[in-house]
Amino acid sequence: MAAIPEGFKGFIATATLTKFLFNLARRLVYPFAPEFARGLHTDLSAITSLIAINQATSLLGPAGAWFADRYGYKIIMLISICMLAAGSFAAGFIPLYSVLGAGLFIAGLAKSIFDPSLQAFISNMVPFGQRGKIIGITELAWAGCTIAGIPAAGLVIQRFSWQTPFIIIGVLSLASLGVIMIIMPDDRKIPAHVHHKGRQKEPGWETIVKNPRVVGMLSFCFCMSLANDNLFVIYGAWLEKSYNLSLAGIGFGTIFIGMAEISGETCTAFLSDRIGLKKSVLIGVSLCSMAYFILPVLDTGLYHVLAGLFIIFFTFEFTIVTSMSLSTELVPELRASTMAAFFATAGMGRVAGAFSGGMIWAGYGIHGICLVSGLFTLTGLACVIAGFRYKRTCSGSRN
């Protein structure tokens, strides 16, 4: 394992801020979809269709990850930042529905390439015992987007227009491009014993899908993501119906969820390596499944419900971010490809959860939602346990 280069902390800080921009570009449309629809003189369903297309770009991430594993993580990360800037500027300067769709697609695809490449690069530079901490720090960009990015974008839209945040994202993306180009260590300088692991002439998908631990982890990721989005897509309707919450109140709930996410990511950064990554995942997913089952019991008052939601999103974020760190070591020679498969599977789970949540809510209410989410989370627990036990049985591995 190569020694961590000088200035690596500065790179991690810049990469985290860059991830913040990627996340903001992806999540910006969700809360402000009505304003986008008014600005483009279209209906709301047309905008939500763009959201679905944006999420679906995660399925294309493995293609970009193959190039990262073969040609180097730095060059692919720089290309993805250029794509983010291009997509953002297109959406910001050309107020057309088709252009917004293309811009969101390009920015979403760029995120699907950037994230696994960054995590693979970190894994080549950081010892396994510190990986949970470093990757956990970079994932603070997700919750930071909810707590700071979305509210700030709302103020900008109110003061200027729905296009202005995209222009700001584009400008900041170019700034981060210049900084990362200068301070990011060149992965081509990794010693030969690491270098040959990080590059392969062939994609190696057969190696990935035949690894029982990877299959178990991907199945776990799908189930966890489905369970979480199954609840996330209806929680606003639930709070509005049961507690007569206004839009401002639901917005506060979103900030509350962001606080839960950032708490989970912080715990990943400072606790997961000490506890052990695999043990942390098992503990987190067990607590998360219990939280789903308990949530309907807490449906006796708003504060009880918010506490239950906090626990769910805290344990989910802690578990999913820790599982990212664990996944980086499943197939070390194909890290970017493995992580791209991780994110693609998560994207499929989110799409499935978004569809199931609406139907289950309409037919069975919050009890049905929590039952399905809890059962899928337990299924994810069974998948990850089975994957690691099978590997140990077959090869004697103690990972």
C-alpha positions as CSV (number, residue, x, y, z in Angstrom):
1,M,0.0,0.0,0.0
2,A,1.4,3.4,-1.0
3,A,2.1,6.0,1.7
4,I,-0.5,8.7,1.9
5,P,1.0,11.7,-0.1
6,E,1.6,15.2,1.2
7,G,-1.4,17.4,0.8
8,F,-3.8,14.5,0.8
9,K,-6.0,16.3,3.4
10,G,-6.4,19.2,1.0
11,F,-7.4,16.9,-1.8
12,I,-10.0,15.2,0.4
13,A,-11.5,18.6,1.4
14,T,-11.7,19.6,-2.3
15,A,-13.1,16.3,-3.4
16,T,-15.8,16.5,-0.7
17,L,-16.8,20.0,-1.8
18,T,-16.9,18.6,-5.4
19,K,-19.2,15.8,-4.3
20,F,-21.4,18.4,-2.7
21,L,-21.8,20.0,-6.2
22,F,-22.6,16.7,-7.8
23,N,-25.2,15.9,-5.1
24,L,-26.7,19.4,-5.4
25,A,-27.1,19.0,-9.2
26,R,-28.9,15.7,-8.7
27,R,-31.1,16.7,-5.8
28,L,-31.9,20.3,-6.8
29,V,-35.0,19.4,-8.8
30,Y,-36.8,17.4,-6.1
31,P,-38.0,20.1,-3.8
32,F,-38.4,22.8,-6.5
33,A,-40.1,20.7,-9.2
34,P,-43.2,23.0,-9.3
35,E,-41.0,26.1,-9.9
36,F,-39.2,24.3,-12.7
37,A,-42.5,23.3,-14.2
38,R,-43.7,26.9,-14.1
39,G,-40.5,28.2,-15.5
40,L,-40.6,25.8,-18.4
41,H,-44.3,26.1,-19.0
42,T,-44.9,22.4,-18.5
43,D,-46.6,20.1,-16.1
44,L,-45.2,18.6,-12.9
45,S,-45.2,15.1,-14.3
46,A,-42.8,16.1,-17.0
47,I,-40.3,17.3,-14.4
48,T,-40.6,14.2,-12.3
49,S,-39.9,12.2,-15.4
50,L,-36.5,14.0,-15.6
51,I,-35.9,13.1,-12.0
52,A,-36.3,9.4,-12.9
53,I,-34.0,9.7,-15.9
54,N,-31.4,11.4,-13.7
55,Q,-31.5,8.5,-11.2
56,A,-31.3,6.0,-14.0
57,T,-27.9,7.3,-15.0
58,S,-26.4,5.3,-12.1
59,L,-26.9,2.2,-14.2
60,L,-24.4,3.5,-16.7
61,G,-21.7,4.1,-14.1
62,P,-20.0,0.7,-14.5
63,A,-19.0,1.7,-18.1
64,G,-17.1,4.8,-16.8
65,A,-15.6,2.8,-13.9
66,W,-14.1,0.3,-16.4
67,F,-12.2,3.2,-18.0
68,A,-11.1,4.4,-14.5
69,D,-9.8,0.9,-13.6
70,R,-7.9,0.8,-16.9
71,Y,-6.7,4.3,-17.5
72,G,-6.5,5.9,-14.1
73,Y,-8.8,7.5,-11.6
74,K,-7.6,11.0,-11.8
75,I,-8.2,11.5,-15.5
76,I,-11.7,10.0,-15.3
77,M,-12.6,12.2,-12.3
78,L,-11.4,15.3,-14.2
79,I,-13.5,14.3,-17.2
80,S,-16.6,13.8,-15.0
81,I,-16.2,17.3,-13.4
82,C,-16.0,18.8,-17.0
83,M,-19.3,16.9,-17.7
84,L,-20.9,18.3,-14.6
85,A,-19.9,21.9,-15.6
86,A,-21.2,21.3,-19.2
87,G,-24.5,19.9,-18.0
88,S,-25.0,22.7,-15.4
89,F,-24.2,25.5,-17.8
90,A,-26.5,24.0,-20.5
91,A,-29.4,23.9,-18.0
92,G,-28.6,27.3,-16.6
93,F,-28.2,29.3,-19.9
94,I,-30.8,27.6,-22.2
95,P,-34.3,27.5,-20.6
96,L,-35.7,24.6,-22.6
97,Y,-37.2,21.4,-21.3
98,S,-35.1,19.2,-23.7
99,V,-31.9,21.0,-22.7
100,L,-32.7,20.7,-19.0
101,G,-33.2,17.0,-19.5
102,A,-29.9,16.6,-21.4
103,G,-28.1,18.7,-18.8
104,L,-29.5,16.6,-15.9
105,F,-28.6,13.4,-17.7
106,I,-25.0,14.6,-18.3
107,A,-24.6,15.8,-14.7
108,G,-26.1,12.6,-13.3
109,L,-23.9,10.4,-15.5
110,A,-20.9,12.4,-14.3
111,K,-21.8,11.8,-10.7
112,S,-22.1,8.0,-11.4
113,I,-18.6,8.1,-12.8
114,F,-17.0,10.4,-10.3
115,D,-18.1,8.7,-7.1
116,P,-16.7,5.2,-7.7
117,S,-13.5,6.6,-9.2
118,L,-13.0,8.8,-6.1
119,Q,-13.6,5.9,-3.7
120,A,-11.3,3.6,-5.7
121,F,-8.6,6.2,-5.7
122,I,-8.9,6.7,-1.9
123,S,-8.7,3.0,-1.4
124,N,-5.4,2.8,-3.3
125,M,-4.0,5.6,-1.2
126,V,-5.4,4.9,2.3
127,P,-4.8,1.8,4.4
128,F,-7.9,-0.4,5.0
129,G,-7.9,0.5,8.7
130,Q,-8.5,4.2,8.0
131,R,-10.7,3.8,5.0
132,G,-14.0,4.1,6.8
133,K,-12.9,7.5,8.2
134,I,-11.8,9.0,4.9
135,I,-14.7,7.8,2.8
136,G,-17.1,8.7,5.7
137,I,-15.7,12.3,5.5
138,T,-16.3,12.6,1.8
139,E,-19.9,11.3,2.2
140,L,-20.6,14.3,4.5
141,A,-21.3,16.0,1.1
142,W,-24.6,14.2,0.8
143,A,-26.1,15.4,4.1
144,G,-24.5,18.8,3.6
145,C,-26.4,19.1,0.4
146,T,-29.7,18.6,2.3
147,I,-28.9,20.9,5.2
148,A,-27.1,23.7,3.4
149,G,-27.3,23.3,-0.4
150,I,-31.0,22.9,-0.9
151,P,-32.0,25.9,1.4
152,A,-29.4,28.1,-0.3
153,A,-30.6,27.1,-3.7
154,G,-34.1,28.0,-2.6
155,L,-33.0,31.5,-1.7
156,V,-31.2,31.9,-5.0
157,I,-34.2,30.7,-7.0
158,Q,-36.5,33.1,-5.1
159,R,-34.2,36.0,-5.6
160,F,-33.2,35.3,-9.3
161,S,-34.6,32.3,-11.2
162,W,-34.6,28.5,-11.3
163,Q,-31.7,28.6,-13.7
164,T,-29.3,30.5,-11.5
165,P,-28.2,27.7,-9.2
166,F,-27.1,25.7,-12.2
167,I,-24.9,28.5,-13.4
168,I,-23.4,28.7,-9.9
169,I,-22.8,25.0,-9.9
170,G,-21.0,25.2,-13.2
171,V,-18.7,28.0,-12.1
172,L,-17.8,26.2,-8.9
173,S,-17.2,23.0,-10.8
174,L,-14.6,24.7,-13.0
175,A,-12.9,26.0,-9.9
176,S,-12.8,22.6,-8.3
177,L,-11.5,21.2,-11.6
178,G,-8.5,23.5,-11.5
179,V,-7.8,22.7,-7.8
180,I,-8.0,18.9,-8.2
181,M,-5.9,19.0,-11.4
182,I,-3.1,20.6,-9.3
183,I,-3.3,19.0,-5.9
184,M,-4.6,15.5,-6.7
185,P,-1.8,12.9,-6.6
186,D,-1.2,11.2,-9.9
187,D,-2.3,7.6,-9.6
188,R,0.1,6.6,-12.3
189,K,2.9,7.1,-9.7
190,I,1.5,4.3,-7.5
191,P,4.2,1.6,-6.9
192,A,4.1,-1.3,-9.4
193,H,2.6,-3.8,-6.9
194,V,-0.4,-1.5,-6.4
195,H,-0.4,-0.2,-10.0
196,H,-1.0,-3.6,-11.6
197,K,-3.9,-4.2,-9.3
198,G,-5.6,-1.0,-10.2
199,R,-5.5,-1.6,-14.0
200,Q,-6.7,-4.4,-16.1
201,K,-7.0,-4.8,-19.9
202,E,-10.5,-6.4,-19.5
203,P,-13.4,-5.1,-17.5
204,G,-13.4,-8.3,-15.3
205,W,-17.2,-8.3,-14.7
206,E,-17.1,-12.1,-14.6
207,T,-14.6,-11.8,-11.6
208,I,-17.0,-9.4,-9.8
209,V,-20.3,-11.3,-10.3
210,K,-18.7,-14.6,-9.4
211,N,-17.5,-13.3,-6.1
212,P,-20.0,-14.4,-3.4
213,R,-19.1,-11.5,-1.1
214,V,-19.8,-9.0,-4.0
215,V,-23.1,-10.6,-4.9
216,G,-24.1,-10.6,-1.2
217,M,-23.1,-6.9,-0.8
218,L,-24.9,-5.8,-4.0
219,S,-28.0,-7.7,-3.0
220,F,-27.8,-6.0,0.4
221,C,-27.4,-2.6,-1.2
222,F,-30.4,-3.1,-3.4
223,C,-32.6,-4.2,-0.5
224,M,-31.4,-1.3,1.7
225,S,-32.0,1.3,-1.0
226,L,-35.4,0.0,-1.8
227,A,-36.5,0.0,1.8
228,N,-35.3,3.6,2.4
229,D,-36.9,5.1,-0.7
230,N,-40.0,3.1,0.0
231,L,-40.4,5.3,3.0
232,F,-38.7,8.5,1.8
233,V,-41.1,9.1,-1.1
234,I,-44.2,9.1,1.2
235,Y,-43.0,10.6,4.4
236,G,-44.1,14.1,3.4
237,A,-47.6,12.9,2.6
238,W,-47.7,11.0,5.8
239,L,-46.8,14.0,8.0
240,E,-49.1,16.3,6.1
241,K,-52.1,13.8,6.4
242,S,-51.5,12.8,10.0
243,Y,-50.2,16.0,11.5
244,N,-51.5,18.7,9.1
245,L,-47.9,19.9,8.5
246,S,-47.4,22.8,6.2
247,L,-44.9,22.9,3.3
248,A,-42.6,24.8,5.6
249,G,-43.0,22.1,8.3
250,I,-42.2,19.4,5.8
251,G,-39.2,21.4,4.8
252,F,-38.0,21.4,8.4
253,G,-38.5,17.7,8.4
254,T,-36.1,17.4,5.4
255,I,-33.5,19.4,7.3
256,F,-34.1,17.1,10.2
257,I,-33.4,14.1,8.0
258,G,-30.2,15.9,6.8
259,M,-29.1,16.1,10.4
260,A,-29.7,12.4,10.8
261,E,-27.7,11.7,7.7
262,I,-24.8,13.8,8.7
263,S,-24.8,12.2,12.2
264,G,-24.6,8.8,10.5
265,E,-21.8,9.8,8.2
266,T,-19.9,11.3,11.2
267,C,-20.2,8.1,13.1
268,T,-18.9,6.2,10.1
269,A,-15.9,8.4,10.0
270,F,-15.0,8.2,13.6
271,L,-16.4,4.8,14.8
272,S,-16.6,2.3,12.0
273,D,-12.9,1.6,11.7
274,R,-12.6,1.1,15.5
275,I,-15.6,-1.3,15.6
276,G,-14.6,-3.0,12.4
277,L,-16.3,-2.4,9.0
278,K,-18.1,-5.7,8.7
279,K,-19.3,-5.6,12.3
280,S,-20.5,-2.0,11.9
281,V,-22.5,-3.0,8.9
282,L,-24.2,-5.9,10.7
283,I,-25.0,-3.7,13.7
284,G,-26.3,-0.8,11.6
285,V,-28.6,-2.9,9.4
286,S,-30.0,-4.7,12.4
287,L,-30.8,-1.4,14.2
288,C,-32.3,0.0,11.0
289,S,-34.7,-2.9,10.5
290,M,-35.8,-2.6,14.1
291,A,-36.4,1.2,13.6
292,Y,-38.7,0.5,10.6
293,F,-40.8,-1.9,12.6
294,I,-41.0,0.5,15.6
295,L,-42.0,3.6,13.6
296,P,-45.7,2.8,13.4
297,V,-45.8,2.4,17.2
298,L,-44.4,6.0,17.5
299,D,-47.2,7.4,15.4
300,T,-48.7,9.0,18.5
301,G,-47.3,12.5,18.2
302,L,-45.2,14.6,15.8
303,Y,-42.1,14.6,18.0
304,H,-42.2,10.9,18.4
305,V,-42.5,10.4,14.7
306,L,-39.6,12.8,14.0
307,A,-37.5,10.9,16.5
308,G,-38.3,7.6,14.7
309,L,-37.4,9.1,11.3
310,F,-34.2,10.4,12.7
311,I,-33.2,6.9,14.0
312,I,-34.1,5.3,10.6
313,F,-32.1,7.7,8.5
314,F,-29.2,7.8,11.0
315,T,-28.8,4.0,11.0
316,F,-29.4,3.8,7.3
317,E,-26.7,6.4,6.5
318,F,-24.2,4.9,8.9
319,T,-24.8,1.4,7.4
320,I,-24.7,2.3,3.8
321,V,-21.6,4.5,4.0
322,T,-19.8,1.9,6.1
323,S,-20.7,-0.7,3.5
324,M,-19.1,1.5,0.8
325,S,-15.8,1.4,2.7
326,L,-16.1,-2.4,3.1
327,S,-16.9,-2.9,-0.6
328,T,-13.7,-1.2,-1.7
329,E,-11.7,-4.2,-0.5
330,L,-13.9,-7.0,-2.0
331,V,-12.1,-7.0,-5.4
332,P,-9.0,-4.7,-4.9
333,E,-7.9,-5.1,-8.5
334,L,-11.3,-3.8,-9.8
335,R,-12.2,-1.3,-7.2
336,A,-13.9,1.3,-9.4
337,S,-15.9,-1.3,-11.2
338,T,-17.0,-2.9,-7.9
339,M,-18.1,0.5,-6.6
340,A,-19.8,1.4,-9.8
341,A,-21.8,-1.8,-9.5
342,F,-22.6,-0.9,-5.9
343,F,-24.0,2.5,-7.0
344,A,-25.9,1.0,-9.9
345,T,-27.5,-1.5,-7.7
346,A,-28.4,1.2,-5.2
347,G,-30.0,3.2,-8.1
348,M,-32.1,0.2,-9.1
349,G,-33.2,-0.2,-5.5
350,R,-34.2,3.5,-5.3
351,V,-36.3,3.3,-8.5
352,A,-38.0,0.2,-7.2
353,G,-38.6,1.8,-3.8
354,A,-40.0,4.9,-5.3
355,F,-42.6,2.9,-7.3
356,S,-43.5,0.5,-4.5
357,G,-43.8,3.3,-1.9
358,G,-46.6,5.1,-3.7
359,M,-48.6,1.9,-4.3
360,I,-48.1,0.5,-0.8
361,W,-49.0,3.9,0.8
362,A,-52.2,4.1,-1.2
363,G,-53.3,0.6,-0.2
364,Y,-51.9,0.0,3.3
365,G,-50.7,3.3,4.8
366,I,-47.7,3.7,7.0
367,H,-48.0,0.2,8.6
368,G,-47.6,-1.4,5.2
369,I,-44.7,0.9,4.3
370,C,-42.8,0.1,7.5
371,L,-43.5,-3.6,7.2
372,V,-42.1,-3.8,3.7
373,S,-39.1,-1.6,4.5
374,G,-38.3,-3.6,7.6
375,L,-38.6,-7.0,5.8
376,F,-36.4,-5.8,2.9
377,T,-33.8,-4.5,5.3
378,L,-33.7,-7.9,7.1
379,T,-33.4,-9.5,3.7
380,G,-30.4,-7.3,3.0
381,L,-28.9,-8.4,6.3
382,A,-29.3,-12.1,5.3
383,C,-27.7,-11.4,1.9
384,V,-24.5,-9.8,3.3
385,I,-24.2,-12.5,6.0
386,A,-24.6,-15.3,3.4
387,G,-22.1,-13.7,1.0
388,F,-19.3,-13.5,3.6
389,R,-20.1,-16.9,5.1
390,Y,-20.0,-18.6,1.7
391,K,-16.6,-17.1,0.9
392,R,-15.2,-18.2,4.2
393,T,-16.6,-21.7,3.8
394,C,-15.1,-22.0,0.3
395,S,-11.7,-20.4,0.7
396,G,-11.1,-20.2,4.4
397,S,-11.0,-16.4,4.2
398,R,-11.3,-14.5,7.5
399,N,-12.1,-11.1,6.0
